[in-house]
Amino acid sequence: MARIATVLEIERGDEGIEITVDLGGEEVVLADHFEPANTDSLPLPGDSAAVEQSSGAGRWQVVGYSTPDDSEVEPGEWRVRSRSASGETMGWIHARANGDVVINGVVITADGNILAPGEVTARSEGATPIPLSTHIHLHPMAPTQGPSVPPTPGG
C-alpha cells in the first residue's frame, strides 16, 4: 500500500537517485526514485511523494510525485514545467485540448501558425539579430520593409 510522504532531500548515489522522505511521525526513510521512461526530472524538497515498500527488507520506492502547480490544465491536456530551487515555474510546455502547443508563452496553433507574445528576432551565428517585424526585404525594384507574403510550406 502506498503512503504519502514529504520529500526532504535528493541524493545521487552509486545505484541511482535516492530520495529521503518523511512518512510522518518522524519516520524518515530512503526511497529509490522511479519515473516514466525517457524522462529526467527530480522533485524539490517539500514536494509530496507516493511511496511504497519495495523488495528487500526496509526498502522503499517513490512511485509518483505531486507538486504545487499554478496551471489551469483542463481534462485531456498535458503540461510539463521546470522549477527554480524555490519552486517558481521557470519554463513550461502545455499541449492544449484544442491542439495548440504553448512553449513559454509562444503558441503554435493546431494549424501550424506561430504566435509570439513579443518581438521575434532571427540571427545566424555571429550575425546581428534582426527583428522580423521590421527587417528589410531585398527586391529588384526597391527594398521593402515589414511582413512579407506568407511562405509556401515545403516551397
C-alpha positions as CSV (number, residue, x, y, z in Angstrom):
1,M,0.0,0.0,0.0
2,A,1.3,3.4,-1.0
3,R,1.8,6.2,1.6
4,I,2.1,9.9,1.1
5,A,5.4,11.4,2.2
6,T,7.2,14.7,2.1
7,V,10.4,14.9,0.1
8,L,13.3,16.1,2.3
9,E,16.4,15.5,0.2
10,I,17.6,14.3,-3.2
11,E,20.9,12.4,-3.5
12,R,22.7,10.8,-6.4
13,G,24.0,7.6,-5.1
14,D,26.1,4.8,-6.6
15,E,23.0,2.9,-7.6
16,G,20.9,5.8,-8.8
17,I,18.9,8.6,-7.4
18,E,17.7,8.2,-3.8
19,I,15.0,10.4,-2.2
20,T,14.9,11.0,1.5
21,V,11.2,11.3,2.5
22,D,9.3,11.8,5.8
23,L,6.5,9.4,6.1
24,G,5.1,11.3,9.1
25,G,5.5,10.7,12.8
26,E,9.3,11.3,12.4
27,E,9.6,8.2,10.2
28,V,12.3,9.2,7.7
29,V,13.3,6.7,5.0
30,L,15.4,6.5,1.9
31,A,13.5,5.6,-1.3
32,D,14.5,4.7,-4.8
33,H,13.4,7.2,-7.4
34,F,11.3,6.0,-10.3
35,E,9.7,7.9,-13.2
36,P,8.4,7.3,-16.7
37,A,10.9,6.0,-19.3
38,N,12.8,8.7,-21.3
39,T,12.1,11.3,-18.6
40,D,14.8,13.1,-16.5
41,S,13.4,15.1,-13.6
42,L,13.8,15.4,-9.9
43,P,11.4,16.6,-7.2
44,L,12.2,19.5,-4.9
45,P,12.3,19.3,-1.1
46,G,8.7,19.9,0.1
47,D,7.0,18.1,-2.8
48,S,4.7,15.3,-1.9
49,A,5.7,11.7,-2.9
50,A,3.7,8.5,-3.1
51,V,6.0,5.8,-1.7
52,E,5.6,2.1,-1.2
53,Q,7.7,-0.7,0.2
54,S,10.0,-2.3,-2.3
55,S,11.6,-5.7,-2.5
56,G,14.1,-6.3,0.3
57,A,13.8,-5.5,4.0
58,G,13.3,-1.8,4.7
59,R,13.4,-0.8,1.0
60,W,11.1,1.9,-0.3
61,Q,10.4,3.3,-3.7
62,V,8.8,6.5,-4.9
63,V,6.1,5.8,-7.5
64,G,4.9,9.3,-8.1
65,Y,5.1,13.0,-7.0
66,S,2.6,15.8,-6.5
67,T,4.0,19.3,-6.9
68,P,2.3,22.6,-6.2
69,D,1.0,23.8,-9.5
70,D,-0.2,27.2,-10.7
71,S,-1.5,26.0,-14.1
72,E,-5.0,25.7,-15.4
73,V,-4.7,22.3,-17.1
74,E,-8.1,21.1,-18.5
75,P,-9.0,17.4,-18.8
76,G,-7.1,15.7,-21.7
77,E,-4.3,18.3,-21.6
78,W,-0.7,17.8,-20.7
79,R,1.8,20.2,-19.1
80,V,5.4,19.9,-18.1
81,R,7.4,22.6,-16.4
82,S,10.8,23.3,-14.8
83,R,11.1,25.0,-11.4
84,S,13.7,27.0,-9.7
85,A,15.1,25.8,-6.3
86,S,12.4,27.9,-4.6
87,G,9.6,26.2,-6.6
88,E,8.9,29.0,-9.1
89,T,7.9,27.9,-12.6
90,M,10.7,28.9,-14.9
91,G,9.8,27.2,-18.2
92,W,6.9,25.2,-19.5
93,I,5.3,23.3,-22.3
94,H,1.5,22.9,-22.5
95,A,-0.3,20.8,-25.0
96,R,-3.9,22.1,-25.0
97,A,-7.0,20.1,-25.8
98,N,-7.7,22.3,-28.9
99,G,-4.5,21.1,-30.5
100,D,-2.4,24.2,-29.7
101,V,1.0,23.8,-28.0
102,V,2.3,26.6,-25.8
103,I,6.0,26.9,-25.1
104,N,6.8,29.6,-22.5
105,G,4.0,31.7,-23.9
106,V,4.7,31.1,-27.6
107,V,1.7,29.5,-29.1
108,I,1.9,27.0,-32.0
109,T,-1.7,26.7,-33.2
110,A,-3.1,23.3,-34.3
111,D,-2.8,24.5,-37.9
112,G,0.8,25.5,-37.6
113,N,0.7,29.3,-37.0
114,I,3.2,30.6,-34.5
115,L,2.0,33.4,-32.2
116,A,4.7,35.1,-30.1
117,P,3.8,37.5,-27.2
118,G,6.8,39.7,-28.0
119,E,9.2,40.6,-30.8
120,V,10.7,37.7,-32.7
121,T,14.3,38.0,-33.9
122,A,16.4,35.9,-36.2
123,R,20.1,35.6,-36.1
124,S,22.7,33.4,-37.8
125,E,25.7,32.5,-35.8
126,G,28.0,35.6,-35.5
127,A,25.4,37.9,-37.1
128,T,23.4,40.8,-35.7
129,P,19.9,39.8,-34.5
130,I,17.2,41.1,-36.9
131,P,13.7,41.8,-35.7
132,L,11.3,40.0,-38.0
133,S,8.7,42.8,-37.9
134,T,11.0,45.5,-39.2
135,H,13.6,43.7,-41.4
136,I,14.3,44.7,-44.9
137,H,13.3,42.5,-47.9
138,L,15.6,42.9,-50.8
139,H,13.7,43.3,-54.1
140,P,14.9,44.2,-57.6
141,M,12.6,47.2,-57.7
142,A,13.3,48.6,-54.2
143,P,13.8,47.3,-50.7
144,T,10.6,46.7,-48.8
145,Q,10.1,46.6,-45.0
146,G,7.9,44.6,-42.7
147,P,5.9,41.5,-43.1
148,S,6.2,39.6,-46.3
149,V,3.8,37.3,-48.1
150,P,3.5,34.1,-46.0
151,P,5.9,31.4,-47.1
152,T,4.7,28.4,-49.1
153,P,5.0,25.2,-47.0
154,G,7.6,23.0,-48.5
155,G,8.5,25.7,-51.0
